[in-house]
Amino acid sequence: EVQLVESGGGLVQPGGSLRLSCAASGFTFSSYWMSWVRQAPGKGLEWVANIKQDGSEKYYVDSVKGRFTISRDNAKNSLYLQMNSLRAEDTAVYYCASFSSPPAWGQGTLVTVSS
Amino acid sequence: SYELTQPPSVSVSPGQTARITCSGDALPKQYAYWYQQKPGQAPVLVIYKDSERPSGIPERFSGSSSGTTVTLTISGVQAEDEADYYCQSADSSGTRWVFGGGTKLTVL
């Protein structure tokens, strides 16, 4: 069974940093592009970042460029999102997702940016 | 930046057919995916690659594509189908995802 489990969310002050992790199982993690998607309270889904199978290509939504970094460790079947210079508008549930067929999503981890 | 356009709301009576559209210039080149989200829950994939249905999704959910518009059709709508529905695709390069704004399906 394909499973994606996010962790690392929590409360952080504006300007702070947080690292999200996503543990993958049940599929060949190294064969697929991976993504982070977020959803602010009461809002729609927003794509955040994508990473290629070997990590050689990374793409970001404009609002997080220069602040967030997506990475992966294929040996550990894990996806990461390093979030720096956090802002109130980054408050959201963050989901990791696979480009597998069909795609798979985790249950999400909540990030709250507030003083 | 690239956008996908969905109607904000659709209303149908139980047993009727609901159709939710999603429009975008790159849809002829990129697959579309549909997600159902109920309050307080994570999104659930109901259609992938325009018209494929994941295992466990009822047959009343179907997807189609025509030019720059894709459509999610729910036949014989049930009360439990009331939810927000999001379409998702990629830009023309296929490297950046994009989501529609979501459609709230109300079962009258």
Interface residues (C-beta under 8 A of the other chain):
Chain A: S35 V37 G44 L45 E46 W47 N50 E57 Y59 V61 D62 Y95 S101 P102 P103 A104 W105 G106 Q107 G108
Chain B: S1 Y33 Y35 Q37 A42 P43 L45 Y48 K49 E52 P54 D84 Y86 Q88 T95 R96 W97 V98 F99 G100 G101 G102
